[in-house]
Amino acid sequence: MNKKQIFIFICLTAVCLLVGGCGQKKRDMVSKKGFFFDTMISVSILCEEQEQGERVLDEAFAKCAEYEDIFSRTKENSELYRLNHRTESEAVVSEDLYALLSCAKEYYEVTGGRFDISVAPLSDLWDFKNEDPKVPDEEEIKKTLEKVGYSRVHLEAGDKVKFDDPNTMLDLGALAKGYIADRLKEYLVSEGIESGYINLGGNVLTIGEKEDGSPWEIGIQKPFAERNEIVAYVDAAGSSVVSSGIYERYFEADGELYYHVLDPETGYPVETDLAQVTILSKSSLEGDALSTSCLILGYEKGRKLIENTAGVEAVFVRKDGKVEATDGVELKGDGKD
């Protein structure tokens, strides 16, 4: 199986504190890595003292563990797991989980039901994480589709969720990392951090600028590239860069490419002319929701959605390799051509 994970690369070569010949170092760049949310994540912050940075990052990663215990669909002690395996039609959920369910409902409506987090049973059926994935039987897909439909989930004021169908199961993989990145940034800023970045594997959220006052330079990976090839670079200062692509998880069978972005109407991978969408915004959660939504909608409808959303820009990579960007994006590197 060909299985690739989406990455966004952060170019640090211009950061004076990481290279020689730039004068006296004033602050330390403190970094930490870990494995959460099925991916390798990293957080780097500029601090007055190494000890301060390590303390702050330890707490940030403790928060990652807490969020995983809320949003994971596979951890049996997580809140989402318990919600999916409920015994009653109504449940009270945490503020964090309610926030993501609400966001999912918003984009379910924006996309006419195409962005649907209740595809969890379909995802289980296709099982793209399997080392030897196969195309499910058509009858199995039809039967599983009967369990899909976020319109059967109702959010009541406060913290209550009601389910019309006991078989409905939810998957927040398209939203959780964006929400967590936003919360991590809030924490880091509250601790006095003015410069740094959060990289949750496809979700990059920057804090301020680099120490020399220049923006962070974010590289967008070329879809299906065997190595870490870059389509183009974009600048980010205190903003979010989120990418979603059909190459994150996929396999080939009988000459056909099958990828993990599933259509809640057909039960098969969505028909789209896009290989990747990158969203530039202030909120990483918004970037997460929009990148997946645009990927599902395709270039024409996806671009229209972005152009009708204030404060957001996008870079679209079509399946034929052509790179398109909204008017507010300045691409650097090969993608600008």
Contacts in CASP RR format, 6 or more apart in sequence:
PFRMAT RR
TARGET T0000
AUTHOR 0000-0000-0000
METHOD contacts of the structure
MODEL  1
MNKKQIFIFICLTAVCLLVGGCGQKKRDMVSKKGFFFDTMISVSILCEEQ
EQGERVLDEAFAKCAEYEDIFSRTKENSELYRLNHRTESEAVVSEDLYAL
LSCAKEYYEVTGGRFDISVAPLSDLWDFKNEDPKVPDEEEIKKTLEKVGY
SRVHLEAGDKVKFDDPNTMLDLGALAKGYIADRLKEYLVSEGIESGYINL
GGNVLTIGEKEDGSPWEIGIQKPFAERNEIVAYVDAAGSSVVSSGIYERY
FEADGELYYHVLDPETGYPVETDLAQVTILSKSSLEGDALSTSCLILGYE
KGRKLIENTAGVEAVFVRKDGKVEATDGVELKGDGKD
1 130 0 8 1.000
1 131 0 8 1.000
1 132 0 8 1.000
1 133 0 8 1.000
1 251 0 8 1.000
2 250 0 8 1.000
2 251 0 8 1.000
2 252 0 8 1.000
3 128 0 8 1.000
3 129 0 8 1.000
3 249 0 8 1.000
3 250 0 8 1.000
3 251 0 8 1.000
4 224 0 8 1.000
4 247 0 8 1.000
4 248 0 8 1.000
4 249 0 8 1.000
4 250 0 8 1.000
5 39 0 8 1.000
5 201 0 8 1.000
5 248 0 8 1.000
6 201 0 8 1.000
6 202 0 8 1.000
6 221 0 8 1.000
6 243 0 8 1.000
6 244 0 8 1.000
6 245 0 8 1.000
6 247 0 8 1.000
6 248 0 8 1.000
6 276 0 8 1.000
7 201 0 8 1.000
7 202 0 8 1.000
7 221 0 8 1.000
7 228 0 8 1.000
8 199 0 8 1.000
8 201 0 8 1.000
8 202 0 8 1.000
8 203 0 8 1.000
8 204 0 8 1.000
8 218 0 8 1.000
8 219 0 8 1.000
8 220 0 8 1.000
8 221 0 8 1.000
8 241 0 8 1.000
8 243 0 8 1.000
8 278 0 8 1.000
9 218 0 8 1.000
9 219 0 8 1.000
9 221 0 8 1.000
9 228 0 8 1.000
9 230 0 8 1.000
10 197 0 8 1.000
10 199 0 8 1.000
10 204 0 8 1.000
10 216 0 8 1.000
10 217 0 8 1.000
10 218 0 8 1.000
10 219 0 8 1.000
11 216 0 8 1.000
11 217 0 8 1.000
11 218 0 8 1.000
11 219 0 8 1.000
11 233 0 8 1.000
12 18 0 8 1.000
13 19 0 8 1.000
14 210 0 8 1.000
14 212 0 8 1.000
14 214 0 8 1.000
14 217 0 8 1.000
15 29 0 8 1.000
15 210 0 8 1.000
15 211 0 8 1.000
15 212 0 8 1.000
16 22 0 8 1.000
16 23 0 8 1.000
16 25 0 8 1.000
16 211 0 8 1.000
16 212 0 8 1.000
17 25 0 8 1.000
17 26 0 8 1.000
17 27 0 8 1.000
17 28 0 8 1.000
17 29 0 8 1.000
17 46 0 8 1.000
17 211 0 8 1.000
18 29 0 8 1.000
22 212 0 8 1.000
26 211 0 8 1.000
27 46 0 8 1.000
27 47 0 8 1.000
27 48 0 8 1.000
27 211 0 8 1.000
28 46 0 8 1.000
28 47 0 8 1.000
28 48 0 8 1.000
28 49 0 8 1.000
28 50 0 8 1.000
28 53 0 8 1.000
29 44 0 8 1.000
29 45 0 8 1.000
29 46 0 8 1.000
29 47 0 8 1.000
29 196 0 8 1.000
30 44 0 8 1.000
30 45 0 8 1.000
30 46 0 8 1.000
30 47 0 8 1.000
30 50 0 8 1.000
30 53 0 8 1.000
30 54 0 8 1.000
30 56 0 8 1.000
30 57 0 8 1.000
31 42 0 8 1.000
31 43 0 8 1.000
31 44 0 8 1.000
31 45 0 8 1.000
31 57 0 8 1.000
32 42 0 8 1.000
32 43 0 8 1.000
32 44 0 8 1.000
32 54 0 8 1.000
32 57 0 8 1.000
32 58 0 8 1.000
32 60 0 8 1.000
32 61 0 8 1.000
33 40 0 8 1.000
33 41 0 8 1.000
33 42 0 8 1.000
34 40 0 8 1.000
34 41 0 8 1.000
34 42 0 8 1.000
34 61 0 8 1.000
35 41 0 8 1.000
36 61 0 8 1.000
36 64 0 8 1.000
36 65 0 8 1.000
36 68 0 8 1.000
36 200 0 8 1.000
37 64 0 8 1.000
37 68 0 8 1.000
37 71 0 8 1.000
37 72 0 8 1.000
37 173 0 8 1.000
37 176 0 8 1.000
37 177 0 8 1.000
37 180 0 8 1.000
37 200 0 8 1.000
39 177 0 8 1.000
39 200 0 8 1.000
39 201 0 8 1.000
39 202 0 8 1.000
40 201 0 8 1.000
41 64 0 8 1.000
41 198 0 8 1.000
41 199 0 8 1.000
41 200 0 8 1.000
41 201 0 8 1.000
42 199 0 8 1.000
43 57 0 8 1.000
43 60 0 8 1.000
43 61 0 8 1.000
43 184 0 8 1.000
43 188 0 8 1.000
43 197 0 8 1.000
43 198 0 8 1.000
43 199 0 8 1.000
44 196 0 8 1.000
44 197 0 8 1.000
44 199 0 8 1.000
45 53 0 8 1.000
45 56 0 8 1.000
45 57 0 8 1.000
45 188 0 8 1.000
45 193 0 8 1.000
45 195 0 8 1.000
45 196 0 8 1.000
45 207 0 8 1.000
46 193 0 8 1.000
46 194 0 8 1.000
46 195 0 8 1.000
46 196 0 8 1.000
46 211 0 8 1.000
47 53 0 8 1.000
47 56 0 8 1.000
47 193 0 8 1.000
56 188 0 8 1.000
56 191 0 8 1.000
56 193 0 8 1.000
59 187 0 8 1.000
60 184 0 8 1.000
60 187 0 8 1.000
60 188 0 8 1.000
63 180 0 8 1.000
63 183 0 8 1.000
63 184 0 8 1.000
63 187 0 8 1.000
64 180 0 8 1.000
64 184 0 8 1.000
67 96 0 8 1.000
67 176 0 8 1.000
67 179 0 8 1.000
67 180 0 8 1.000
67 183 0 8 1.000
68 75 0 8 1.000
68 78 0 8 1.000
69 75 0 8 1.000
69 77 0 8 1.000
69 78 0 8 1.000
69 79 0 8 1.000
70 78 0 8 1.000
70 79 0 8 1.000
70 80 0 8 1.000
70 94 0 8 1.000
70 96 0 8 1.000
70 97 0 8 1.000
71 78 0 8 1.000
71 79 0 8 1.000
71 80 0 8 1.000
71 96 0 8 1.000
71 97 0 8 1.000
71 100 0 8 1.000
71 172 0 8 1.000
71 173 0 8 1.000
71 176 0 8 1.000
71 179 0 8 1.000
71 180 0 8 1.000
72 78 0 8 1.000
72 80 0 8 1.000
72 81 0 8 1.000
73 80 0 8 1.000
73 81 0 8 1.000
73 84 0 8 1.000
73 120 0 8 1.000
73 169 0 8 1.000
73 170 0 8 1.000
73 171 0 8 1.000
73 172 0 8 1.000
73 173 0 8 1.000
74 81 0 8 1.000
75 81 0 8 1.000
79 93 0 8 1.000
79 94 0 8 1.000
79 97 0 8 1.000
80 97 0 8 1.000
80 170 0 8 1.000
80 172 0 8 1.000
83 91 0 8 1.000
83 93 0 8 1.000
83 97 0 8 1.000
83 161 0 8 1.000
83 170 0 8 1.000
84 120 0 8 1.000
84 169 0 8 1.000
84 170 0 8 1.000
86 163 0 8 1.000
86 166 0 8 1.000
89 162 0 8 1.000
89 163 0 8 1.000
89 164 0 8 1.000
89 166 0 8 1.000
90 160 0 8 1.000
90 161 0 8 1.000
90 162 0 8 1.000
90 163 0 8 1.000
91 160 0 8 1.000
91 161 0 8 1.000
91 163 0 8 1.000
92 159 0 8 1.000
92 160 0 8 1.000
92 161 0 8 1.000
93 101 0 8 1.000
93 159 0 8 1.000
93 160 0 8 1.000
93 161 0 8 1.000
94 159 0 8 1.000
95 159 0 8 1.000
96 179 0 8 1.000
96 183 0 8 1.000
98 155 0 8 1.000
98 158 0 8 1.000
98 159 0 8 1.000
98 161 0 8 1.000
99 179 0 8 1.000
100 172 0 8 1.000
100 175 0 8 1.000
100 176 0 8 1.000
100 179 0 8 1.000
101 117 0 8 1.000
101 153 0 8 1.000
101 155 0 8 1.000
101 161 0 8 1.000
101 170 0 8 1.000
102 155 0 8 1.000
103 175 0 8 1.000
103 179 0 8 1.000
103 285 0 8 1.000
103 289 0 8 1.000
104 115 0 8 1.000
104 117 0 8 1.000
104 150 0 8 1.000
104 170 0 8 1.000
104 172 0 8 1.000
104 175 0 8 1.000
104 289 0 8 1.000
105 150 0 8 1.000
105 153 0 8 1.000
105 155 0 8 1.000
106 289 0 8 1.000
107 115 0 8 1.000
107 289 0 8 1.000
107 290 0 8 1.000
107 292 0 8 1.000
107 293 0 8 1.000
108 115 0 8 1.000
108 116 0 8 1.000
108 117 0 8 1.000
108 150 0 8 1.000
108 151 0 8 1.000
110 293 0 8 1.000
110 305 0 8 1.000
111 293 0 8 1.000
111 296 0 8 1.000
111 297 0 8 1.000
113 150 0 8 1.000
113 151 0 8 1.000
113 264 0 8 1.000
114 263 0 8 1.000
114 264 0 8 1.000
114 265 0 8 1.000
114 270 0 8 1.000
114 293 0 8 1.000
114 296 0 8 1.000
114 297 0 8 1.000
115 174 0 8 1.000
115 289 0 8 1.000
115 292 0 8 1.000
115 293 0 8 1.000
115 296 0 8 1.000
116 148 0 8 1.000
116 149 0 8 1.000
116 150 0 8 1.000
116 264 0 8 1.000
117 150 0 8 1.000
117 170 0 8 1.000
117 171 0 8 1.000
117 172 0 8 1.000
117 173 0 8 1.000
117 174 0 8 1.000
117 175 0 8 1.000
118 147 0 8 1.000
118 148 0 8 1.000
118 149 0 8 1.000
118 150 0 8 1.000
118 152 0 8 1.000
118 153 0 8 1.000
118 168 0 8 1.000
118 169 0 8 1.000
118 170 0 8 1.000
118 171 0 8 1.000
118 264 0 8 1.000
119 148 0 8 1.000
119 171 0 8 1.000
119 262 0 8 1.000
119 264 0 8 1.000
119 267 0 8 1.000
120 169 0 8 1.000
120 170 0 8 1.000
120 171 0 8 1.000
121 144 0 8 1.000
121 147 0 8 1.000
121 148 0 8 1.000
121 167 0 8 1.000
121 169 0 8 1.000
122 141 0 8 1.000
122 144 0 8 1.000
122 145 0 8 1.000
122 148 0 8 1.000
122 262 0 8 1.000
122 264 0 8 1.000
122 267 0 8 1.000
123 171 0 8 1.000
123 260 0 8 1.000
123 262 0 8 1.000
125 136 0 8 1.000
125 140 0 8 1.000
125 141 0 8 1.000
125 144 0 8 1.000
126 133 0 8 1.000
126 136 0 8 1.000
126 258 0 8 1.000
126 260 0 8 1.000
126 262 0 8 1.000
127 133 0 8 1.000
128 249 0 8 1.000
128 250 0 8 1.000
128 251 0 8 1.000
128 259 0 8 1.000
128 260 0 8 1.000
129 249 0 8 1.000
133 251 0 8 1.000
133 258 0 8 1.000
134 253 0 8 1.000
135 253 0 8 1.000
135 258 0 8 1.000
136 144 0 8 1.000
141 267 0 8 1.000
141 268 0 8 1.000
144 267 0 8 1.000
145 264 0 8 1.000
145 266 0 8 1.000
145 267 0 8 1.000
146 167 0 8 1.000
147 165 0 8 1.000
147 167 0 8 1.000
147 168 0 8 1.000
147 169 0 8 1.000
148 264 0 8 1.000
148 267 0 8 1.000
149 168 0 8 1.000
149 264 0 8 1.000
150 264 0 8 1.000
152 163 0 8 1.000
152 164 0 8 1.000
152 165 0 8 1.000
152 168 0 8 1.000
153 161 0 8 1.000
153 162 0 8 1.000
153 163 0 8 1.000
153 164 0 8 1.000
153 168 0 8 1.000
153 170 0 8 1.000
154 161 0 8 1.000
154 162 0 8 1.000
154 163 0 8 1.000
154 164 0 8 1.000
155 161 0 8 1.000
156 162 0 8 1.000
174 244 0 8 1.000
174 288 0 8 1.000
174 289 0 8 1.000
174 292 0 8 1.000
175 285 0 8 1.000
175 288 0 8 1.000
175 289 0 8 1.000
177 200 0 8 1.000
177 201 0 8 1.000
177 202 0 8 1.000
177 203 0 8 1.000
177 284 0 8 1.000
177 288 0 8 1.000
178 200 0 8 1.000
178 203 0 8 1.000
178 205 0 8 1.000
178 240 0 8 1.000
178 242 0 8 1.000
178 283 0 8 1.000
178 284 0 8 1.000
178 285 0 8 1.000
178 287 0 8 1.000
178 288 0 8 1.000
179 284 0 8 1.000
179 285 0 8 1.000
179 288 0 8 1.000
180 200 0 8 1.000
181 198 0 8 1.000
181 200 0 8 1.000
181 203 0 8 1.000
181 205 0 8 1.000
181 240 0 8 1.000
181 284 0 8 1.000
181 285 0 8 1.000
182 205 0 8 1.000
182 283 0 8 1.000
182 284 0 8 1.000
182 285 0 8 1.000
184 198 0 8 1.000
184 205 0 8 1.000
185 198 0 8 1.000
185 205 0 8 1.000
185 207 0 8 1.000
185 284 0 8 1.000
188 196 0 8 1.000
188 198 0 8 1.000
188 207 0 8 1.000
189 207 0 8 1.000
193 207 0 8 1.000
194 207 0 8 1.000
194 208 0 8 1.000
195 207 0 8 1.000
195 208 0 8 1.000
195 209 0 8 1.000
195 210 0 8 1.000
195 211 0 8 1.000
196 206 0 8 1.000
196 207 0 8 1.000
196 208 0 8 1.000
196 216 0 8 1.000
197 204 0 8 1.000
197 205 0 8 1.000
197 206 0 8 1.000
197 207 0 8 1.000
197 216 0 8 1.000
198 204 0 8 1.000
198 205 0 8 1.000
198 206 0 8 1.000
198 207 0 8 1.000
198 284 0 8 1.000
202 242 0 8 1.000
202 243 0 8 1.000
203 240 0 8 1.000
203 242 0 8 1.000
203 284 0 8 1.000
203 288 0 8 1.000
204 218 0 8 1.000
204 236 0 8 1.000
204 240 0 8 1.000
204 241 0 8 1.000
204 242 0 8 1.000
205 238 0 8 1.000
205 239 0 8 1.000
205 240 0 8 1.000
205 241 0 8 1.000
205 284 0 8 1.000
206 215 0 8 1.000
206 216 0 8 1.000
206 218 0 8 1.000
206 236 0 8 1.000
206 237 0 8 1.000
206 238 0 8 1.000
206 239 0 8 1.000
206 240 0 8 1.000
206 241 0 8 1.000
207 238 0 8 1.000
208 237 0 8 1.000
208 238 0 8 1.000
209 215 0 8 1.000
209 216 0 8 1.000
209 237 0 8 1.000
209 238 0 8 1.000
210 216 0 8 1.000
215 235 0 8 1.000
215 236 0 8 1.000
215 237 0 8 1.000
216 235 0 8 1.000
216 236 0 8 1.000
216 237 0 8 1.000
216 238 0 8 1.000
217 233 0 8 1.000
217 234 0 8 1.000
217 235 0 8 1.000
217 236 0 8 1.000
217 332 0 8 1.000
218 233 0 8 1.000
218 234 0 8 1.000
218 235 0 8 1.000
218 236 0 8 1.000
218 241 0 8 1.000
219 230 0 8 1.000
219 231 0 8 1.000
219 232 0 8 1.000
219 233 0 8 1.000
219 234 0 8 1.000
220 230 0 8 1.000
220 231 0 8 1.000
220 232 0 8 1.000
220 233 0 8 1.000
220 234 0 8 1.000
220 241 0 8 1.000
220 243 0 8 1.000
220 276 0 8 1.000
220 278 0 8 1.000
220 315 0 8 1.000
220 317 0 8 1.000
221 228 0 8 1.000
221 229 0 8 1.000
221 230 0 8 1.000
221 231 0 8 1.000
221 243 0 8 1.000
221 276 0 8 1.000
222 229 0 8 1.000
222 230 0 8 1.000
222 231 0 8 1.000
222 317 0 8 1.000
223 231 0 8 1.000
223 245 0 8 1.000
223 246 0 8 1.000
223 247 0 8 1.000
223 275 0 8 1.000
223 276 0 8 1.000
223 317 0 8 1.000
223 321 0 8 1.000
224 247 0 8 1.000
224 275 0 8 1.000
230 333 0 8 1.000
230 334 0 8 1.000
231 276 0 8 1.000
231 315 0 8 1.000
231 317 0 8 1.000
231 323 0 8 1.000
231 334 0 8 1.000
231 335 0 8 1.000
232 315 0 8 1.000
232 323 0 8 1.000
232 331 0 8 1.000
232 332 0 8 1.000
232 333 0 8 1.000
232 334 0 8 1.000
232 335 0 8 1.000
232 336 0 8 1.000
233 331 0 8 1.000
233 332 0 8 1.000
233 333 0 8 1.000
234 241 0 8 1.000
234 278 0 8 1.000
234 280 0 8 1.000
234 315 0 8 1.000
234 329 0 8 1.000
234 330 0 8 1.000
234 331 0 8 1.000
234 332 0 8 1.000
235 330 0 8 1.000
235 332 0 8 1.000
236 280 0 8 1.000
238 282 0 8 1.000
239 280 0 8 1.000
239 281 0 8 1.000
239 282 0 8 1.000
240 279 0 8 1.000
240 280 0 8 1.000
240 281 0 8 1.000
240 282 0 8 1.000
240 283 0 8 1.000
240 284 0 8 1.000
240 286 0 8 1.000
240 287 0 8 1.000
241 278 0 8 1.000
241 279 0 8 1.000
241 280 0 8 1.000
242 278 0 8 1.000
242 279 0 8 1.000
242 281 0 8 1.000
242 284 0 8 1.000
242 287 0 8 1.000
242 288 0 8 1.000
242 290 0 8 1.000
242 291 0 8 1.000
243 276 0 8 1.000
243 277 0 8 1.000
243 278 0 8 1.000
243 279 0 8 1.000
243 291 0 8 1.000
244 261 0 8 1.000
244 276 0 8 1.000
244 277 0 8 1.000
244 288 0 8 1.000
244 291 0 8 1.000
244 292 0 8 1.000
244 295 0 8 1.000
245 259 0 8 1.000
245 261 0 8 1.000
245 274 0 8 1.000
245 275 0 8 1.000
245 276 0 8 1.000
245 277 0 8 1.000
245 291 0 8 1.000
245 295 0 8 1.000
246 257 0 8 1.000
246 259 0 8 1.000
246 260 0 8 1.000
246 261 0 8 1.000
246 269 0 8 1.000
246 272 0 8 1.000
246 274 0 8 1.000
246 275 0 8 1.000
246 276 0 8 1.000
246 295 0 8 1.000
247 259 0 8 1.000
247 275 0 8 1.000
247 276 0 8 1.000
248 259 0 8 1.000
248 260 0 8 1.000
249 259 0 8 1.000
249 260 0 8 1.000
250 257 0 8 1.000
250 258 0 8 1.000
250 259 0 8 1.000
250 260 0 8 1.000
251 257 0 8 1.000
251 258 0 8 1.000
252 258 0 8 1.000
258 268 0 8 1.000
258 269 0 8 1.000
259 269 0 8 1.000
260 269 0 8 1.000
261 269 0 8 1.000
261 270 0 8 1.000
261 272 0 8 1.000
261 292 0 8 1.000
261 295 0 8 1.000
261 296 0 8 1.000
262 268 0 8 1.000
262 269 0 8 1.000
262 270 0 8 1.000
263 269 0 8 1.000
263 270 0 8 1.000
263 271 0 8 1.000
263 296 0 8 1.000
270 295 0 8 1.000
270 296 0 8 1.000
272 295 0 8 1.000
272 296 0 8 1.000
272 297 0 8 1.000
272 298 0 8 1.000
272 319 0 8 1.000
273 298 0 8 1.000
273 299 0 8 1.000
273 318 0 8 1.000
273 319 0 8 1.000
274 294 0 8 1.000
274 295 0 8 1.000
274 298 0 8 1.000
274 299 0 8 1.000
274 316 0 8 1.000
274 317 0 8 1.000
274 318 0 8 1.000
274 319 0 8 1.000
275 317 0 8 1.000
275 318 0 8 1.000
275 319 0 8 1.000
275 321 0 8 1.000
276 295 0 8 1.000
276 316 0 8 1.000
276 317 0 8 1.000
277 290 0 8 1.000
277 291 0 8 1.000
277 292 0 8 1.000
277 294 0 8 1.000
277 295 0 8 1.000
277 302 0 8 1.000
277 314 0 8 1.000
277 315 0 8 1.000
277 316 0 8 1.000
277 317 0 8 1.000
278 291 0 8 1.000
278 314 0 8 1.000
278 315 0 8 1.000
278 316 0 8 1.000
278 317 0 8 1.000
279 286 0 8 1.000
279 287 0 8 1.000
279 288 0 8 1.000
279 290 0 8 1.000
279 291 0 8 1.000
279 294 0 8 1.000
279 306 0 8 1.000
279 312 0 8 1.000
279 313 0 8 1.000
279 314 0 8 1.000
280 312 0 8 1.000
280 313 0 8 1.000
280 314 0 8 1.000
280 315 0 8 1.000
280 329 0 8 1.000
281 287 0 8 1.000
281 290 0 8 1.000
281 311 0 8 1.000
281 312 0 8 1.000
281 313 0 8 1.000
282 311 0 8 1.000
286 312 0 8 1.000
287 312 0 8 1.000
290 305 0 8 1.000
290 306 0 8 1.000
290 309 0 8 1.000
290 312 0 8 1.000
290 314 0 8 1.000
291 314 0 8 1.000
293 302 0 8 1.000
293 305 0 8 1.000
294 301 0 8 1.000
294 302 0 8 1.000
294 303 0 8 1.000
294 305 0 8 1.000
294 306 0 8 1.000
294 314 0 8 1.000
294 316 0 8 1.000
297 305 0 8 1.000
299 316 0 8 1.000
299 318 0 8 1.000
299 324 0 8 1.000
302 314 0 8 1.000
302 316 0 8 1.000
303 314 0 8 1.000
303 316 0 8 1.000
303 324 0 8 1.000
303 326 0 8 1.000
306 312 0 8 1.000
306 313 0 8 1.000
306 314 0 8 1.000
306 326 0 8 1.000
307 326 0 8 1.000
313 325 0 8 1.000
313 326 0 8 1.000
313 327 0 8 1.000
313 328 0 8 1.000
313 329 0 8 1.000
314 325 0 8 1.000
314 326 0 8 1.000
314 329 0 8 1.000
315 323 0 8 1.000
315 324 0 8 1.000
315 325 0 8 1.000
315 326 0 8 1.000
315 329 0 8 1.000
315 331 0 8 1.000
316 323 0 8 1.000
316 324 0 8 1.000
316 325 0 8 1.000
317 323 0 8 1.000
317 324 0 8 1.000
318 324 0 8 1.000
323 331 0 8 1.000
323 335 0 8 1.000
325 331 0 8 1.000
330 336 0 8 1.000
END
